């Protein structure tokens, strides 16, 4: 039944449970609470698309997440190999979601593509004025990302990375090579994670992951530009030591990787993770950006900093009182 060593199997199961944690408040609820999404209502109006031309509102998206197969998971876990590549595809149906747009004047648009069995939110961020774009955290399924770029009819300027974990940067080199663009980020403290990509890819069943050296390591206070848009860079260690986030001050939008989720925060039990650093990053780096900021997390639905300051069981203001 097992096609890998026992330790690797446990790691895979633990990582899958991480994804459950980011979408459901299961660490603070009884087991039957795991079927409830961490927020029952959309934070802000959004639209998603399944097949081209099929649009639904975010309530349907959350309902899809809610019914995405937890019962199937427990029913079938004993009948499938615990290899990510062997998991039934219907558990991870592709969903592309336009999560942010400012129609007047046209400014920036973000399309989410959940990639890999970990359903990591790869983001295509577009300057609507110029049609230039960046791809943030292409963790895998590069062909799907390329297809989405073609559908959007935009030009990719560069690849941006929030941190060095496999599900966020596993497809970075392949995508950058395809478009002939540079890779920017993360912070140099995550170099050791990127160096491990080939071994991690084999261990988690991701195929041939390629290690690389980013064309530009990012530091606190840096900025990245594409088209007429500029995003500020903040170093937010904790989940990993070299984690960075990207913030568009003009559009009140942040791409935060695995620092913060809707109703949760990132894991800190990986090598060189630090819970105190993570909480400090959220409170000292993210909260001062403003309660009105919408953020795109590395997994699960979007939210706002204000909503998380009021309700997040790990970093809400009341937790610091």
Buried (B, 14 or more C-beta within 10 A) or exposed (E): EEEBEEEBBEBBEEBBEBBBBBBBBBBEBEEEEBEEBBBEEBBEEBEBBBEEEEEBEBEEBBEBBBEBBBEEBEEEEEEEBBBBEEBEEEBBEBBBBBBBBBEEEEBBBBBBBBBBBBBBBBBBBBBBEBEBBBBBBBBBBBEBBBBBBEEBEBBBBBBBBBBBBBBBBBBBBBBBBBBEBEBBBBBBBBBBBBBBBEEBBBBBBBEEBBBBEBEEBBEEEBEBEBBEBBBBBBBBBBBBBBBBBBBBBEBBBBBBBBBBBBBBBBBBEBEBBBBEBBBBBBBEBBBEBBEEBBBBBBBBBBBBBBBBBEBBBBBBEEEEE
